[in-house]
Amino acid sequence: MGRMGLPKLQIALDNGVLSEALESIRLVGDEVDVIEAGTILCLAEGMEAVRCLRALYPEKTILADTKCADAGGTVAKNCADAGADWMTVICCATIPTMKAALKEVRDLQVELYGDWTFAQAEAWMAAGLTQVVYHQSRDALLAGETWTDKDLDKIRKLVSMGFKVSVTGGLEVETLPLFAGIDVYTFIAGRGIRDASDPRQAARDFKAEIARIWG
Ligand code: 5RP
C-alpha cells in the first residue's frame, strides 16, 4: 500500500440544476468519500448547492469546485460559510489569492490546467498548499486528447514533491489501471458515475477497482 493508503473516491456534481444534483447524490452519497459541488453547479446555482449538500451530508467532506482566480479570501469565506471543507483555485491565480483562500477553508486544491511549471508548484508548496488536481480538461478530451506517459510522469513528480494529487477528467472504471503504482490521493469522477445506468453500482465499481489496484 502507498504512502497515503487507498485513493479516495470523489463524485463531481456538475449538474446544471440543483434538483438534479440532489437526485444524483441521493443515489451515491453513501458510497463516496468526498462530495464535490462542481464548477458547473456552482456557477448555475451558487452557494445554495453547497448548503444543500452540507444539510444532507453533515459528516462528509464537501468540496466547492470554484476554480477561483481572484478574491480568494472572499470566495473561500463564502464557501466555508455555506459548509464547504475544501475549495479549488485555478493554477494561474496569484500566491496572495491562494494564501487568502487557504486561511478561510480547511484545505485548498490547486487545479492544474493549461500552462504551469514545477517552479510554480514549489511556490504553492512553500505557501502551504499541499493538494493539486491533475486535470484532463473536458474540452481537451472532446478534442481527442487522452492520458499520456507525459501526464503520468508529471503526476509522479508532483507526488514525489509531497503533494496530495487528485486526478480527474472523463474517468471511467477502465481508466484506473493506468494510474497503478502511483500514490493518487483522490479519483474524481463525474459523468462516469452520474451518467451510468446504475450510478450506485458505478460508484461501487470505482471503489472495488481502487481496492483491487491499491489495496
Ligand atoms: C470539470 C470538472 C469536473 O468536475 C471533473 O473533471 C469531473 O468530471 P467528469 O468525470 O465528468 O469529467 O472539474 O471542470
Residues whose N, C-alpha, C, O or C-beta is under 5 A from the ligand:
A	BS01	5RP	A12 D14 G38 T39 T168 G169 G170 L171 I188 A189 G190 R191 G192
